[in-house]
Amino acid sequence: MSDESQNQLSASESSPPPPTPESESQPRLQLARPHTNRTPAIAATIGVAGWIVPGLGHALQKMWGRALACFFAVGVLVVIGSGMRGNLFQSADADAFGRLGYIADVGTGSFYWLAKALEVKGPDVSRADGDYGTRFLAAAGVLNLLAALHAYEAARGRKA
């Protein structure tokens, strides 16, 4: 190949092909956004709804995959943590870690009451699996709080 044909070949590879009349007449495909900018009150309501029922904030914005993922992830963590007889912290704990644990537990929203109902025999943190169950319950609460924060930010139009 000569140098001129190589230059022409590399120039044609780097430049896009000219538009055809058919592609100009067709409308451009735009992806639908599941959320729009909402007022701060509606965004806060969506965030609180996402905290009370895990995944509801995303479901209200038609983010179905995230809604189901949040609901099942938090639900499975709560059921496993309760099944391992993890400790649900009390609001009247004297130390700071107990209060933080309570905030994490309440972060599960309505699943907190499910965990209370499943805690029939009481916590058993004398064994390792009871201690791990406590961590599962706290992780479920923190995950739900983060999901509710994401739903709030998405409702404000700041994240997708």
C-alpha positions as CSV (number, residue, x, y, z in Angstrom):
1,M,0.0,0.0,0.0
2,S,1.2,3.5,-0.8
3,D,1.4,6.2,1.8
4,E,-1.5,8.2,0.2
5,S,-3.9,5.2,0.4
6,Q,-2.8,4.6,4.1
7,N,-3.5,8.2,5.0
8,Q,-6.9,8.1,3.2
9,L,-7.8,4.8,5.0
10,S,-6.9,6.2,8.4
11,A,-8.7,9.4,7.8
12,S,-11.9,7.5,6.8
13,E,-11.7,5.4,9.9
14,S,-11.5,8.4,12.3
15,S,-14.3,10.4,10.8
16,P,-17.9,9.3,11.2
17,P,-19.8,8.3,8.1
18,P,-22.0,11.1,6.6
19,P,-25.6,10.9,7.8
20,T,-28.1,9.3,5.5
21,P,-31.5,10.8,4.8
22,E,-33.2,7.8,6.4
23,S,-31.4,8.3,9.8
24,E,-32.1,12.0,9.9
25,S,-35.9,11.5,9.4
26,Q,-36.2,8.9,12.3
27,P,-36.6,10.3,15.8
28,R,-33.7,9.9,18.2
29,L,-34.2,7.3,20.9
30,Q,-34.3,8.9,24.3
31,L,-34.3,6.8,27.4
32,A,-37.1,7.5,29.8
33,R,-36.0,8.8,33.2
34,P,-37.9,7.2,36.0
35,H,-37.8,10.3,38.2
36,T,-38.2,14.0,37.8
37,N,-37.4,17.0,39.9
38,R,-40.0,17.1,42.7
39,T,-40.7,19.6,45.4
40,P,-38.8,19.1,48.6
41,A,-41.9,18.0,50.5
42,I,-42.7,15.3,48.0
43,A,-39.0,14.2,48.0
44,A,-39.0,14.0,51.8
45,T,-42.3,12.0,51.7
46,I,-40.7,9.6,49.3
47,G,-37.6,9.3,51.5
48,V,-39.7,8.6,54.6
49,A,-41.8,6.1,52.7
50,G,-38.6,4.3,51.6
51,W,-37.6,4.1,55.2
52,I,-40.9,2.8,56.6
53,V,-41.3,0.1,53.9
54,P,-37.9,-0.8,52.4
55,G,-38.0,-0.2,48.6
56,L,-41.2,1.8,48.6
57,G,-39.4,5.1,47.9
58,H,-37.9,3.6,44.7
59,A,-41.2,1.9,43.8
60,L,-43.0,5.3,44.0
61,Q,-40.5,6.5,41.4
62,K,-41.0,3.4,39.2
63,M,-37.5,2.2,39.8
64,W,-38.8,-1.4,40.1
65,G,-35.5,-3.2,40.1
66,R,-34.0,-1.2,42.9
67,A,-37.3,-1.4,44.9
68,L,-37.3,-5.1,44.7
69,A,-33.6,-5.4,45.5
70,C,-34.0,-3.1,48.6
71,F,-37.1,-4.9,49.8
72,F,-35.6,-8.4,49.5
73,A,-32.1,-7.5,50.7
74,V,-33.4,-5.9,53.9
75,G,-36.0,-8.5,54.4
76,V,-33.6,-11.4,54.1
77,L,-31.0,-9.7,56.4
78,V,-33.7,-9.2,59.0
79,V,-35.0,-12.8,58.8
80,I,-31.5,-14.3,58.9
81,G,-30.5,-12.0,61.8
82,S,-33.6,-12.8,63.8
83,G,-33.2,-16.5,63.0
84,M,-29.7,-16.4,64.4
85,R,-31.2,-14.9,67.6
86,G,-29.4,-11.6,67.1
87,N,-29.9,-8.8,69.7
88,L,-32.3,-5.9,68.9
89,F,-31.0,-2.9,70.8
90,Q,-33.2,-0.9,73.2
91,S,-33.8,2.8,73.0
92,A,-32.7,3.2,76.7
93,D,-29.2,1.8,76.3
94,A,-26.7,3.7,78.5
95,D,-23.7,3.6,76.2
96,A,-23.2,5.3,72.8
97,F,-22.8,2.0,71.0
98,G,-26.2,0.8,72.3
99,R,-27.8,3.9,71.0
100,L,-26.1,3.6,67.6
101,G,-27.2,0.0,67.5
102,Y,-30.8,1.1,68.2
103,I,-30.7,3.6,65.4
104,A,-29.4,0.9,63.0
105,D,-32.1,-1.5,64.1
106,V,-34.9,1.1,63.7
107,G,-33.4,1.9,60.3
108,T,-35.1,-1.3,59.0
109,G,-38.4,0.6,59.2
110,S,-41.4,-1.7,59.5
111,F,-39.2,-4.7,59.4
112,Y,-38.1,-3.7,62.9
113,W,-41.5,-5.0,64.2
114,L,-41.0,-8.2,62.2
115,A,-37.7,-8.7,63.9
116,K,-39.4,-8.0,67.3
117,A,-42.0,-10.6,66.5
118,L,-39.4,-13.2,65.4
119,E,-37.5,-12.6,68.6
120,V,-39.7,-14.9,70.6
121,K,-37.0,-16.6,72.7
122,G,-35.0,-13.5,73.1
123,P,-31.5,-12.8,71.9
124,D,-28.7,-15.2,72.4
125,V,-25.3,-13.5,72.0
126,S,-23.5,-16.0,74.1
127,R,-22.8,-17.9,70.9
128,A,-21.1,-16.6,67.8
129,D,-24.2,-17.0,65.6
130,G,-26.2,-14.7,67.9
131,D,-23.5,-12.1,67.6
132,Y,-23.5,-12.4,63.8
133,G,-27.3,-12.1,63.9
134,T,-26.9,-8.8,65.7
135,R,-24.7,-7.6,62.9
136,F,-27.1,-8.8,60.2
137,L,-29.9,-6.8,61.9
138,A,-27.8,-3.7,62.1
139,A,-26.6,-4.1,58.5
140,A,-30.2,-4.4,57.3
141,G,-31.0,-1.1,59.0
142,V,-28.1,0.8,57.6
143,L,-28.8,-0.6,54.1
144,N,-32.4,0.6,54.4
145,L,-31.4,4.0,55.6
146,L,-29.0,4.3,52.6
147,A,-31.7,3.2,50.2
148,A,-34.1,5.7,51.7
149,L,-31.5,8.4,51.3
150,H,-31.0,7.4,47.6
151,A,-34.7,7.5,47.0
152,Y,-34.9,11.0,48.5
153,E,-31.9,12.2,46.4
154,A,-33.4,10.6,43.2
155,A,-36.7,12.3,43.9
156,R,-34.9,15.6,44.1
157,G,-33.3,14.9,40.7
158,R,-29.8,14.7,42.0
159,K,-29.1,11.0,41.4
160,A,-30.4,8.2,39.2
